[in-house]
Structures are given as C-alpha cells and as structure tokens.
Amino acid sequence: MKHKDGKPVSHPDKKSRAVPMAIMFVVLCGFSFYLGGIFCNEKDKIAAKDVAKVVSSSKESSIAPLQIKPTAFPECSSDYQDYTPCTDPKRWKKYGNHRLTFMERHCPPVFERKQCLIPPPDGYKPPIKWPKSRDQCWYRNVPYDWINKQKSNQNWLRKEGDKFLFPGGGTMFPRGVGAYVDLMQDLIPEMKDGTIRTAIDTGCGVASWGGDLLDRGILTVSLAPRDNHEAQVQFALERGIPAILGIISTQRLPFPSNAFDMAHCSRCLIPWTEFGGIYLLEVHRILRPGGFWVLSGPPVNYENRWRGWNTTIEEQKSDYEKLQDLLTSMCFKLYDKKDDIAVWQKASDNSCYSKLADADAYPPKCDDSLEPDSAWYTPLRPCVVVPSPKIKKSVMESIPKWPERLHATPERISDIPGGSASVFKHDDSKWKIRAKHYKKLLPALGSDKIRNIMDMNTVYGGFAAAVIDDPLWVMNVVSSYAANTLPVVFDRGLIGTFHDWCEAFSTYPRTYDLLHLDGLFTAESHRCDMKNVLLEMDRILRPTGYAVIRESSYFVDAISAIAKGMRWSCRKENTEYGVEKEKILICQKKLCSVSFIANCFGTWRTAAYRGTSR
C-alpha cells in the first residue's frame, strides 16, 4: 500500500506499539497523582508554604550584631577636670559680650571634640551620701577656693578641714534659707498643700533654696551659667540637688511652655526690665498659667534697701515701677509682698491677653509662626506667648495636687501623636515592672548609694515615677528630635530638659550617680556617633557610678566594646521578659584618680586582652 504521495507506508509490529502506550500510562498515572495531591492535601501545602515564608523571613531579618574593635581611650590632662565642652571658658573670646552671649551653649565642631577621659581632681572621693551631702561635701571633689573667699561674708559655704560646709545662707536670707522659705510660704499658701510641685531658680548660687524645698515636697531645677571661678552648678549637684548649666540670654531655656509651677530669683542680678523685658517674657513662657514668680532683691523693698545697692532711692523707685508695669502688661498680678520678697501670679485664663490685640500693645502677642514649646537653640522674641486656650486642666487651679498628679493622665498627652490615657497608663505600669527588675539586677538602686539620676531619653517620665519613693531625683531628658513629651513630664510633677545627644550635656563632669537609657542608640545612632555619646556619658558619670543601658541586641556588644575602652566594668543581663531582641547592660565606672590610675589602667588592659566585657 502506498501513501497518496507514492511513498510506502510502514506498519510497526505489536512490540513497538507497546512502548509508547506504557509511557502514556505512566504519564497519566503521574498526572492523576499530582492532581490528587493538589486537591486532597491543599491545606498541608499552604501550611508548608507559610512555614517556608517564615523561615525565609527570619533568615532575612536576622542581622548580625554590630561589632566594634575595642579602642583604648587615653586620659585627658588635669586641665580638663572641670571641662564643660559646650560652655568652655577657653572659647568665650570667640563670642560676643552682648547680653552675655558668650555664656550660652557653643559646642565645639566635630574635629575639636575630645577623645579622652576626663580625670577627677587629685584626692577625689565618692561623694558624701544623701541627706548629709546637702550640708557638706569633700573639698577635693570641688576644689574651688575662689567662691569660698568671695562669698564667705554671705554664708553660702565655708571650708573646714577637708570639707565644704553649707550653712544655708545667701545674700537675701542672712537668717538662713529655712527662715527665708518660711516667710515665702506665709505669702504663698499653695507651697504647703501640694499645689506647687515644680520650681526653677534662676541664678541659683549653690542651690540652697532648691535644697530646702526638697523637704517641703517641691522639686526645683537650679539654673546658673558656667563661671570661670564659682562652679555653682557643680556645688549644687555635688550636694545632691537638681541643677543644670544655663542662662537667659538670646536663646530660649530648654524647657517647654507652661511647665513650672513657680519661678524664683533671689538677687540674681538679671536686668528684668531691659531689652524690652525679654528675660521676663521667657519666665512667662515657661511658667504654668496661675503659676508664681518670686523676686527678692533689687528693686523689692527699695525703701529700706537702696543704701546697700550703690544707687539712689529715686532710681530704685523708678526701677520698681517699671517692673510692675512690665509684669502687668504680661498679665501678671501682684499676689503678695512682705519685707524683701514680692510675689506675682500669672493669669490663669486668657481673658487678660485680649488687650494684646491692640496695635499699640507692648510687649505684643507672639504670632503663630513659632511653636511655644520650641526650645532648642530657639531665639528669644520680645513678645508674649499666650497659653493655648485648650489648656484648661493644666492650670494651677485645675491640675491635681501632688502626689496625685504623678499618676493622673496629663491633659497635654492628647497633643502627642499616638498619645492617650490608655497609652499613658500602660507606660506607667510597664515602668513599675521594669524598675523592680532593675533593682534585682542593681541592688544599689533605691539605696543611699545612688542620688543623682538621669533618664537620658524618657518618654513620659515613667522610670522617674516608678522610683519616686526612693532617696533620689531624676533629670528626665527628651530628645530635641523626638516627639515633644516633656510637657507631660512636667504636668506629672517631674522635672526635665530638652537635649540633643549629638552634643555635650549642660553639666559639669562627675555629676550623676546613674545614667539610664532605653533604646537611645537604636533611635539616634543614625545621627550621633555612638563613641561620642558614650564618652559624654563617662564625662558626666561619677567614678563608681552606674549606667543601665537597655538596648536592642544589635548594639549591646558594640556598646560593651566601647565601654571596655573607657575602663567600665559591664555585664549583660536579660530584660524582665527574657526576650532575645533586647538586652540590658549594667555598667560601673571605675575610680581612676592619680592614686588609682596604675591599677585602673592595668585592670583595663587585662580585660581588654582577655576580650571580656567585665
């Protein structure tokens, strides 16, 4: 048989036909098995895929911990024992004298930063424990004879043997600070019933006023500029009294608006009525509606005091009248006055401020172009910051009294993105658990071994609230780049400040017993050099002081390596929940003075070569 094209047609035999049929059978069976697998085991296949995704995701998200090669940091020369990088008297000549601008913060550029450890003075000892420290401190820890000689007639302090004693005197309270505050309380009954909780003392001296108020339930930020001789803030912190370096000059103070319940000036020599009253306008900004401003010294009681002020009674009378007129224009009213003390109260509501809408009003009302809480390198402006009409429960008459206000949800939490009463309560509960765990890891916390604490990146002040019953105080620091939670801290009756940790903090060396940070490097390492932050921590931490560093596991080993180079002794601990993604470093700074330096260096070298973190 031929094909239609004429080619012969071949006929395969049975054997050759069997092979393709067998192959076809196998293929069909396999395909049927595959389809059955799809429809009969779909759930198992989906679960398997999900597991594969989780494993893959886990592999992709697991990042190896940051590793840093240990570096040995040398010790700075003894000339730097009281070094304050951003308020360094050696750099004052670079800045102008106008309104004491040179005393403001002027931080050195990166290439001038010191990469060395600030040494303690020769003969340094661990500070005297609180409450004895309020009345005495070791002379060698703050070896400044100038202030002893210049202020001896005012009874600020006196040197006896190897100690400075603080009798509680001052220019305006020759009978002692206790009698001075007693008179103040007679004028301001709100100081006795928990209405007034937070205060600021401008031109604080050695902070005797703030120290006395601690026993009366009032927490004070004592403020004074860096001085080439006096070191007032260092004396205050050595005594265990809250204090910070600062001056009202051309920039706002690093506090939010409507923060303090009371502001105080005792012969602080601030020219309140000059430059359009700009200094008093700043006090007005940071003072809570209904808050009190207390002034003793010129020109108060000028009728009896003018002879000692190298002036005439007519000049002092004129100064007092100018001051009174300025305060009235800012919606202050004279609350009470007796002897050397005068008290004014800021308006509690906004009705008084309506007069500032007049074109001829002076000082005028600030426009809305500058946020009231903007306070980090923000210029002072000659205008009145009018409190927000939304603030009703935060005025003096409405805010809960101390100590109830500590755990009451602050009104201003609603201004924070994501802030709410439930979030606040959760944060409060969380820190109670954390503080309890910290005390297990560090038994010194809560004892008389730790007095001055800084929470380097707080949110709502939860850590400070959790340790409120211990013999300590906490400086709550809110990053100038973070959400503005500092008003909530103040509304709780706690104290704090804005700060940028890419720069040095406004304090002297060796002024804190414990530094606490929670995720600071996770939040700020993209901006700030970790090494510089840790060197700054070493500068402000007292020898034998502690650091509690709560961080992601990614940063812990790197922090430990740098700490080793600073001769800190560190150990790694689990958090209260034992999760792997977060760890706690408990570190202690060693006492490295001239007499201890050989041992300190030797111990560090041994640890460094062993490669341990202890």
C-alpha positions as CSV (number, residue, x, y, z in Angstrom):
1,M,0.0,0.0,0.0
2,K,1.3,3.4,-0.9
3,H,0.7,6.8,0.6
4,K,-1.0,9.3,-1.6
5,D,2.4,10.8,-2.4
6,G,3.5,7.4,-3.6
7,K,5.8,6.6,-0.6
8,P,5.3,3.3,1.0
9,V,3.5,3.1,4.4
10,S,5.3,1.2,7.2
11,H,3.3,-0.9,9.8
12,P,5.0,-1.2,13.2
13,D,4.7,-4.5,14.9
14,K,3.0,-5.1,18.3
15,K,6.2,-4.9,20.3
16,S,7.0,-1.4,19.0
17,R,3.4,-0.2,19.8
18,A,3.6,-1.4,23.4
19,V,6.4,1.0,24.4
20,P,4.6,4.4,23.8
21,M,1.5,3.0,25.3
22,A,3.4,2.1,28.5
23,I,4.9,5.6,28.6
24,M,1.5,7.2,28.2
25,F,0.1,5.1,31.1
26,V,2.9,6.2,33.4
27,V,2.4,9.8,32.5
28,L,-1.4,9.7,33.1
29,C,-0.9,8.0,36.4
30,G,1.6,10.5,37.5
31,F,-0.6,13.4,36.4
32,S,-3.5,11.9,38.3
33,F,-1.4,11.6,41.4
34,Y,-0.3,15.2,41.1
35,L,-3.9,16.4,40.8
36,G,-4.9,14.3,43.7
37,G,-2.1,15.8,45.7
38,I,-3.3,19.3,44.9
39,F,-6.9,18.8,45.9
40,C,-6.5,16.3,48.7
41,N,-3.6,18.0,50.5
42,E,-4.2,21.7,49.8
43,K,-4.2,22.7,53.5
44,D,-0.9,20.9,54.1
45,K,0.7,22.5,51.1
46,I,-0.4,26.1,52.2
47,A,0.9,25.5,55.7
48,A,4.2,24.3,54.2
49,K,4.5,27.4,52.1
50,D,3.7,29.6,55.1
51,V,6.4,27.9,57.2
52,A,8.9,28.4,54.3
53,K,8.0,32.0,54.2
54,V,8.5,32.4,57.9
55,V,11.9,30.7,57.8
56,S,12.9,32.8,54.8
57,S,11.7,36.0,56.5
58,S,13.5,35.0,59.7
59,K,16.7,34.5,57.8
60,E,16.4,37.8,56.1
61,S,15.6,39.8,59.3
62,S,18.2,38.3,61.5
63,I,21.0,40.8,61.4
64,A,24.4,40.0,62.9
65,P,25.1,42.2,66.0
66,L,27.2,45.4,65.4
67,Q,30.8,44.7,66.0
68,I,33.3,47.4,67.0
69,K,37.0,46.9,67.6
70,P,37.9,47.8,71.3
71,T,39.8,51.1,71.5
72,A,41.8,52.4,74.4
73,F,40.9,55.9,75.3
74,P,43.7,58.0,76.9
75,E,43.1,60.2,79.9
76,C,42.8,64.0,79.3
77,S,45.3,66.2,81.1
78,S,44.4,67.6,84.5
79,D,43.5,70.9,82.9
80,Y,40.2,69.3,81.8
81,Q,39.0,68.1,85.2
82,D,36.1,70.6,85.1
83,Y,35.6,70.5,81.3
84,T,32.2,71.5,80.0
85,P,32.5,71.2,76.2
86,C,29.6,73.5,75.2
87,T,30.2,76.2,77.8
88,D,34.0,76.2,77.8
89,P,35.6,79.4,79.2
90,K,38.6,78.9,76.9
91,R,36.3,79.5,73.9
92,W,34.4,82.5,75.3
93,K,36.6,85.0,73.4
94,K,35.1,83.7,70.1
95,Y,31.7,85.1,71.0
96,G,30.2,88.5,71.8
97,N,29.6,90.1,75.1
98,H,26.1,91.4,74.2
99,R,23.6,90.1,76.7
100,L,26.3,87.6,77.9
101,T,26.0,85.6,74.7
102,F,29.4,84.0,75.3
103,M,28.0,82.1,78.3
104,E,25.4,80.4,76.2
105,R,25.9,77.0,74.6
106,H,28.5,77.0,71.9
107,C,29.6,73.4,71.2
108,P,33.0,72.7,69.6
109,P,33.0,71.3,66.0
110,V,33.4,67.6,65.5
111,F,37.2,67.8,64.8
112,E,37.7,69.6,68.1
113,R,35.9,67.0,70.3
114,K,38.0,65.4,73.0
115,Q,38.5,61.7,72.5
116,C,39.8,61.2,76.0
117,L,38.6,60.5,79.5
118,I,38.1,63.5,81.9
119,P,40.1,62.9,85.0
120,P,38.9,63.6,88.6
121,P,40.8,66.0,90.8
122,D,43.6,64.7,92.8
123,G,42.2,63.3,96.0
124,Y,38.7,62.7,94.7
125,K,36.5,60.6,96.9
126,P,33.0,59.1,96.3
127,P,30.5,61.9,97.3
128,I,29.0,62.0,100.8
129,K,25.7,60.2,100.9
130,W,22.3,61.9,101.0
131,P,21.0,63.6,103.1
132,K,24.3,64.5,104.8
133,S,25.5,65.8,101.4
134,R,23.0,68.6,101.5
135,D,25.1,70.2,104.2
136,Q,28.6,69.1,103.4
137,C,30.9,67.8,100.6
138,W,34.5,66.9,100.1
139,Y,36.7,69.9,99.4
140,R,38.9,67.9,96.9
141,N,35.8,67.0,94.8
142,V,35.1,70.6,94.1
143,P,38.4,72.4,94.9
144,Y,37.4,76.0,94.3
145,D,38.8,78.4,96.9
146,W,37.6,81.5,95.0
147,I,34.0,81.1,95.8
148,N,34.8,80.3,99.5
149,K,36.8,83.6,99.8
150,Q,34.4,85.8,97.7
151,K,31.1,84.6,99.3
152,S,32.3,83.9,102.9
153,N,30.5,87.0,104.2
154,Q,27.2,85.8,102.7
155,N,27.4,82.4,104.5
156,W,26.9,80.4,101.3
157,L,29.6,77.9,102.3
158,R,32.8,77.7,104.4
159,K,35.8,75.4,104.3
160,E,36.5,73.4,107.4
161,G,39.3,70.8,107.2
162,D,38.8,68.5,104.2
163,K,35.1,69.6,103.7
164,F,33.0,72.4,102.5
165,L,30.0,73.1,104.8
166,F,26.8,74.7,103.5
167,P,25.1,76.7,106.3
168,G,22.2,77.7,104.1
169,G,22.9,81.4,103.9
170,G,22.5,83.7,101.0
171,T,22.5,87.4,100.0
172,M,18.8,87.8,100.7
173,F,18.4,85.3,103.5
174,P,21.0,86.2,106.2
175,R,18.9,84.3,108.9
176,G,19.2,81.1,106.8
177,V,17.3,79.6,103.9
178,G,14.8,77.9,106.2
179,A,13.6,81.2,107.6
180,Y,13.5,82.7,104.1
181,V,11.3,79.9,102.8
182,D,9.1,80.0,105.9
183,L,8.3,83.7,105.0
184,M,7.7,82.7,101.4
185,Q,5.2,80.0,102.4
186,D,3.3,82.6,104.5
187,L,2.9,84.6,101.3
188,I,2.1,81.6,99.1
189,P,0.0,79.0,100.9
190,E,0.0,76.9,97.8
191,M,3.5,75.9,98.7
192,K,2.1,73.8,101.6
193,D,-0.8,71.8,100.1
194,G,0.8,70.2,97.0
195,T,-0.5,72.8,94.6
196,I,3.1,73.9,93.8
197,R,5.4,71.0,92.9
198,T,7.9,72.1,90.3
199,A,10.1,75.3,90.5
200,I,13.0,76.9,88.7
201,D,15.6,79.0,90.5
202,T,17.4,81.4,88.1
203,G,20.9,82.4,89.4
204,C,20.8,79.7,92.0
205,G,24.1,80.2,93.8
206,V,24.9,76.9,95.5
207,A,21.2,75.9,95.3
208,S,20.4,76.2,99.0
209,W,16.8,77.4,98.1
210,G,16.2,74.3,96.0
211,G,17.7,72.1,98.6
212,D,15.4,73.4,101.4
213,L,12.4,72.9,99.2
214,L,13.0,69.2,98.8
215,D,11.8,68.6,102.3
216,R,8.7,70.5,101.5
217,G,7.7,68.4,98.5
218,I,8.8,70.9,95.9
219,L,11.3,69.8,93.2
220,T,13.5,72.6,91.8
221,V,15.7,73.0,88.8
222,S,18.5,75.2,89.9
223,L,19.9,77.2,87.0
224,A,23.2,79.1,86.7
225,P,25.7,79.8,83.9
226,R,29.1,78.4,83.7
227,D,31.5,80.7,85.6
228,N,35.3,80.7,85.3
229,H,35.5,80.7,89.2
230,E,32.4,79.8,91.0
231,A,31.2,76.4,89.7
232,Q,27.8,77.0,91.4
233,V,26.0,74.2,89.5
234,Q,28.8,71.7,90.3
235,F,28.4,72.5,94.0
236,A,24.6,72.0,93.7
237,L,25.0,68.6,92.1
238,E,27.7,67.5,94.5
239,R,25.2,68.2,97.3
240,G,22.6,66.0,95.6
241,I,20.4,68.9,94.5
242,P,19.0,69.1,90.9
243,A,20.8,71.7,88.8
244,I,21.7,72.5,85.2
245,L,24.0,74.9,83.4
246,G,22.1,77.6,81.7
247,I,21.5,81.4,81.2
248,I,18.6,83.5,79.9
249,S,20.4,85.4,77.2
250,T,19.5,85.2,73.5
251,Q,18.1,81.7,73.3
252,R,15.1,80.1,75.0
253,L,15.7,77.9,78.0
254,P,15.5,74.2,77.1
255,F,12.0,73.7,78.7
256,P,8.5,73.6,77.3
257,S,5.9,76.3,77.7
258,N,3.7,76.3,80.8
259,A,6.0,73.9,82.6
260,F,7.0,75.2,86.1
261,D,4.6,76.0,88.9
262,M,6.9,78.6,90.4
263,A,10.0,80.6,89.3
264,H,12.4,82.3,91.7
265,C,15.1,84.9,91.6
266,S,17.0,86.0,94.7
267,R,19.3,88.9,93.8
268,C,20.2,87.0,90.7
269,L,21.1,90.3,89.0
270,I,19.1,89.7,85.8
271,P,18.1,93.0,84.3
272,W,14.4,92.1,84.0
273,T,13.2,95.4,82.5
274,E,15.9,95.8,79.9
275,F,15.8,94.8,76.2
276,G,12.0,95.1,76.2
277,G,11.6,92.8,79.1
278,I,12.8,89.8,77.1
279,Y,14.1,87.9,80.1
280,L,10.9,88.2,82.0
281,L,9.0,87.2,78.8
282,E,10.9,83.9,78.9
283,V,9.9,83.3,82.5
284,H,6.3,84.0,81.5
285,R,6.6,81.3,78.7
286,I,7.8,78.5,80.9
287,L,5.5,79.4,83.9
288,R,2.3,77.5,84.1
289,P,-1.0,79.5,84.0
290,G,-1.7,80.5,87.5
291,G,2.0,80.0,88.4
292,F,4.0,82.3,90.7
293,W,7.1,84.4,90.1
294,V,9.0,85.3,93.3
295,L,11.6,88.1,93.4
296,S,13.8,89.1,96.3
297,G,16.5,91.8,96.0
298,P,16.6,94.9,93.9
299,P,14.2,96.7,93.4
300,V,12.0,95.0,96.0
301,N,11.9,96.8,99.4
302,Y,13.9,99.6,97.9
303,E,12.6,101.9,100.6
304,N,14.8,100.1,103.2
305,R,17.5,98.5,101.0
306,W,18.6,101.2,98.5
307,R,21.6,102.3,100.5
308,G,23.3,99.0,100.1
309,W,22.7,98.9,96.4
310,N,25.0,101.8,95.4
311,T,22.1,103.8,94.0
312,T,19.5,106.4,95.0
313,I,16.0,105.8,96.3
314,E,14.6,107.6,93.3
315,E,16.3,105.3,90.9
316,Q,15.1,102.2,92.8
317,K,11.6,103.5,93.0
318,S,11.6,104.1,89.2
319,D,13.0,100.6,88.6
320,Y,10.3,99.0,90.7
321,E,7.5,100.9,88.9
322,K,8.9,99.8,85.5
323,L,9.0,96.2,86.7
324,Q,5.4,96.4,88.0
325,D,4.2,98.0,84.7
326,L,6.0,95.3,82.7
327,L,4.5,92.5,84.7
328,T,1.0,94.0,84.4
329,S,1.4,94.2,80.6
330,M,2.2,90.4,80.6
331,C,-0.9,89.6,82.6
332,F,0.8,89.1,86.0
333,K,-0.8,90.5,89.1
334,L,0.9,91.3,92.4
335,Y,-0.1,88.4,94.6
336,D,1.6,89.4,97.9
337,K,4.6,91.3,99.2
338,K,6.4,91.4,102.6
339,D,9.9,92.6,103.6
340,D,12.3,91.6,100.8
341,I,10.0,89.2,99.0
342,A,7.5,90.1,96.3
343,V,5.2,87.5,94.6
344,W,3.4,87.9,91.3
345,Q,0.9,85.4,89.8
346,K,0.5,84.7,86.1
347,A,-3.1,84.9,84.8
348,S,-5.0,81.6,84.9
349,D,-7.2,82.3,81.9
350,N,-6.7,84.1,78.6
351,S,-9.2,86.9,79.1
352,C,-6.4,89.3,80.1
353,Y,-4.4,88.6,76.9
354,S,-7.2,90.1,74.7
355,K,-5.7,93.5,75.3
356,L,-2.5,92.4,73.4
357,A,-4.5,92.5,70.2
358,D,-4.3,96.3,70.2
359,A,-1.8,97.7,67.7
360,D,-0.1,99.8,70.4
361,A,0.2,97.0,73.0
362,Y,3.8,96.3,74.2
363,P,5.0,93.8,74.5
364,P,2.9,92.4,71.7
365,K,1.3,89.0,71.4
366,C,3.5,86.4,69.6
367,D,2.2,85.3,66.3
368,D,1.7,81.6,65.5
369,S,4.9,81.2,63.4
370,L,6.9,79.9,66.4
371,E,5.7,76.9,68.4
372,P,5.5,77.7,72.1
373,D,7.4,74.6,73.1
374,S,10.2,75.0,70.6
375,A,13.1,75.5,72.9
376,W,16.3,74.0,71.5
377,Y,18.5,76.8,70.0
378,T,15.4,78.9,69.6
379,P,15.9,82.7,69.7
380,L,14.1,84.7,72.4
381,R,11.5,87.0,71.0
382,P,10.2,90.3,72.5
383,C,6.5,89.1,72.6
384,V,4.1,87.4,74.9
385,V,3.5,83.6,74.4
386,V,-0.2,83.3,75.1
387,P,-1.2,79.9,76.6
388,S,-3.3,77.7,74.3
389,P,-7.0,78.0,75.1
390,K,-7.1,74.2,75.0
391,I,-5.1,74.1,78.3
392,K,-7.8,74.1,80.9
393,K,-6.9,71.2,83.2
394,S,-3.2,72.1,83.3
395,V,-3.6,75.5,85.1
396,M,-2.6,75.7,88.7
397,E,-6.2,75.7,90.0
398,S,-7.2,72.6,88.0
399,I,-4.1,70.3,87.9
400,P,-4.2,67.6,90.5
401,K,-2.2,68.3,93.6
402,W,0.9,66.4,94.5
403,P,1.3,63.4,94.8
404,E,-2.0,62.6,93.0
405,R,-0.8,64.3,89.8
406,L,2.1,61.9,89.4
407,H,-0.2,59.1,88.1
408,A,-3.1,61.2,86.8
409,T,-3.2,61.3,83.0
410,P,-2.0,64.7,81.9
411,E,-4.2,66.8,79.6
412,R,-1.4,67.6,77.2
413,I,-0.8,63.9,76.3
414,S,-3.5,64.3,73.6
415,D,-1.2,66.7,71.8
416,I,1.3,63.9,71.3
417,P,0.9,61.7,68.2
418,G,-0.4,58.4,69.5
419,G,-0.8,59.7,73.0
420,S,-3.9,58.7,75.0
421,A,-4.9,57.9,78.6
422,S,-4.6,54.2,77.9
423,V,-1.1,54.6,76.4
424,F,-0.1,56.6,79.5
425,K,-1.5,54.0,81.9
426,H,0.3,51.2,80.0
427,D,3.6,53.1,80.2
428,D,3.1,53.7,83.9
429,S,2.5,50.0,84.5
430,K,5.4,48.9,82.3
431,W,7.9,51.0,84.2
432,K,6.9,49.7,87.6
433,I,7.7,46.2,86.4
434,R,11.0,47.4,84.8
435,A,12.1,49.3,87.8
436,K,11.5,46.3,90.0
437,H,13.6,44.2,87.7
438,Y,16.4,46.9,87.6
439,K,16.6,46.7,91.4
440,K,17.2,43.0,91.3
441,L,20.0,43.5,88.8
442,L,21.4,46.5,90.6
443,P,20.7,46.5,94.4
444,A,22.3,49.9,94.8
445,L,19.3,51.5,93.0
446,G,17.0,52.6,95.8
447,S,19.8,52.8,98.4
448,D,21.8,55.8,99.6
449,K,24.5,54.9,97.1
450,I,22.6,56.5,94.2
451,R,21.2,60.1,94.5
452,N,21.5,61.9,91.1
453,I,19.9,60.0,88.2
454,M,19.5,61.0,84.5
455,D,17.0,59.3,82.3
456,M,18.7,60.1,79.0
457,N,15.7,59.5,76.7
458,T,12.5,59.4,78.6
459,V,9.1,59.5,77.0
460,Y,6.5,60.2,79.8
461,G,8.9,60.1,82.8
462,G,7.7,56.5,83.7
463,F,11.1,55.4,85.1
464,A,11.3,58.5,87.4
465,A,7.7,57.9,88.5
466,A,8.5,54.3,89.3
467,V,11.3,55.2,91.7
468,I,9.7,58.3,93.2
469,D,9.7,56.8,96.8
470,D,13.5,56.2,96.7
471,P,16.0,58.8,98.1
472,L,16.9,60.1,94.7
473,W,15.8,62.5,91.9
474,V,15.7,62.1,88.2
475,M,16.6,64.6,85.4
476,N,14.3,63.5,82.5
477,V,15.8,64.2,79.1
478,V,13.7,64.3,76.0
479,S,15.5,64.4,72.7
480,S,15.1,67.6,70.7
481,Y,14.5,65.3,67.7
482,A,11.8,63.1,69.3
483,A,8.1,63.7,69.9
484,N,7.6,66.5,72.4
485,T,6.6,64.6,75.5
486,L,8.3,66.9,78.0
487,P,5.1,68.9,78.9
488,V,3.6,65.6,80.1
489,V,6.7,65.0,82.3
490,F,6.2,68.4,83.9
491,D,2.5,68.0,84.2
492,R,3.2,64.9,86.3
493,G,5.2,67.0,88.8
494,L,8.6,65.8,87.5
495,I,11.5,67.8,86.0
496,G,13.4,67.5,82.8
497,T,15.0,69.2,79.8
498,F,15.3,69.1,76.0
499,H,18.7,67.9,74.7
500,D,20.4,66.6,71.6
501,W,22.8,63.7,72.4
502,C,25.0,64.5,69.4
503,E,26.3,67.3,71.7
504,A,27.5,67.5,75.3
505,F,25.0,67.9,78.1
506,S,24.9,71.2,80.2
507,T,26.5,70.0,83.3
508,Y,29.9,69.6,84.9
509,P,31.9,66.3,85.0
510,R,31.1,63.7,87.7
511,T,27.7,65.0,88.5
512,Y,25.4,61.9,88.1
513,D,25.4,58.6,90.1
514,L,23.3,56.7,87.5
515,L,22.6,57.1,83.8
516,H,19.6,55.2,82.3
517,L,18.9,54.9,78.7
518,D,16.2,52.9,76.9
519,G,16.9,52.4,73.1
520,L,18.8,55.6,72.7
521,F,21.3,54.2,70.2
522,T,18.5,52.5,68.3
523,A,16.8,55.9,67.9
524,E,19.8,58.2,67.4
525,S,22.7,56.2,66.0
526,H,21.9,57.4,62.5
527,R,22.7,60.9,63.7
528,C,25.0,60.6,66.6
529,D,28.4,58.8,66.9
530,M,28.0,56.1,69.5
531,K,31.5,56.6,70.7
532,N,31.0,60.3,71.4
533,V,27.8,59.7,73.3
534,L,29.5,57.1,75.5
535,L,32.4,59.4,76.1
536,E,30.0,62.1,77.2
537,M,28.3,59.6,79.5
538,D,31.7,58.9,81.0
539,R,32.3,62.6,81.5
540,I,29.1,63.3,83.5
541,L,29.1,60.0,85.4
542,R,30.7,59.9,88.8
543,P,33.5,57.5,89.5
544,T,31.9,54.3,90.9
545,G,28.6,55.4,89.3
546,Y,26.4,53.2,87.2
547,A,24.9,53.1,83.7
548,V,21.8,51.0,83.0
549,I,21.7,50.6,79.2
550,R,18.6,49.0,77.8
551,E,19.2,48.4,74.1
552,S,18.5,46.1,71.1
553,S,20.8,43.1,70.9
554,Y,22.2,44.6,67.7
555,F,24.0,47.3,69.7
556,V,24.8,45.7,73.0
557,D,28.2,44.1,72.1
558,A,29.4,47.3,70.4
559,I,28.5,49.4,73.4
560,S,30.3,46.9,75.7
561,A,33.4,47.1,73.5
562,I,33.5,50.9,73.7
563,A,32.7,50.8,77.5
564,K,35.7,48.4,77.9
565,G,37.9,51.1,76.3
566,M,36.6,53.6,78.9
567,R,37.5,51.1,81.6
568,W,34.0,50.5,82.6
569,S,33.0,47.1,84.0
570,C,29.9,45.8,82.3
571,R,27.7,42.7,82.4
572,K,24.9,41.6,80.1
573,E,21.6,40.8,81.6
574,N,18.2,39.7,80.3
575,T,15.2,42.0,80.4
576,E,12.3,41.3,82.7
577,Y,10.7,39.2,80.0
578,G,13.8,37.5,78.8
579,V,13.4,38.3,75.1
580,E,16.5,37.9,72.9
581,K,15.9,41.0,70.8
582,E,16.6,43.3,73.7
583,K,19.3,43.2,76.5
584,I,20.4,45.2,79.5
585,L,23.9,46.2,80.2
586,I,24.8,47.0,83.8
587,C,28.0,49.0,83.8
588,Q,30.1,50.7,86.5
589,K,32.7,53.4,86.0
590,K,35.9,52.8,87.9
591,L,37.5,55.3,90.2
592,C,40.6,56.4,88.3
593,S,42.4,59.2,90.2
594,V,46.1,59.8,90.4
595,S,46.4,57.3,93.3
596,F,44.3,54.7,91.5
597,I,45.4,55.3,87.9
598,A,48.0,52.5,87.6
599,N,45.6,49.9,89.0
600,C,42.8,51.2,86.8
601,F,44.9,51.1,83.6
602,G,46.3,47.7,84.5
603,T,42.8,46.2,85.1
604,W,41.5,47.6,81.9
605,R,44.4,46.2,79.8
606,T,44.0,42.7,81.3
607,A,40.2,42.8,80.5
608,A,40.9,44.1,77.0
609,Y,43.4,41.4,76.1
610,R,41.1,38.7,77.5
611,G,38.3,40.1,75.3
612,T,35.8,40.1,78.1
613,S,33.2,42.7,78.9
614,R,33.9,42.7,82.6
